[in-house]
């Protein structure tokens, strides 16, 4: 497999061709995006509890299958593709956590906070579900700020890439990130007090 050191415009070109129905472009795309998908999946699973039953390869494969299943998506660029990939991986992990009933409401809740590096808590499944609920609430109030958090925290995109995906300035990304982080901290702190 080739790695993602290929030029971003090559990935963007293949995404455009795939959007236009060229299945051969999809076959060429997978080897180019695999390592980045693996990095995203590994980042997600690193935040999960020890002994998590979902493996990196399974998360990559499930995410890729869902990506391939996307209909009527016009991929803007590689950042857009990886942003959507991050959202899909988040959904897979949330579905997995719900299936295994990690979200028992109430008892044993841990205090959690959001910062630049990670969300720290002992029960990762519960933490992920609490963050998902908070992000869903934020999306109702301010969808763009919710997207900034999702793309940055889950997608691993930098400010420049987020600005490109959302078509806003990097300063706006920073402002949205800071406001969203403060709002999420307040929301998450209140839900476990």
Secondary structure, DSSP 8 states (H G I E B T S, - for coil): ---TTS-HHHHHHHHHHHHTT-HHHHHHHHHHHHHHHHHHHHHHHHTS-TT-S--HHHHHHHHHHHHHT--S-----HHHHHHHHHHHHHHHHHHHHHHTT----STT-----B-SS-B--S-HHHHHHHHHHHHHHHHHH-HHHHHHHIIIIIT---HHHHHHHHT--HHHHHHHHHHHHHHHHHHHHHHH-
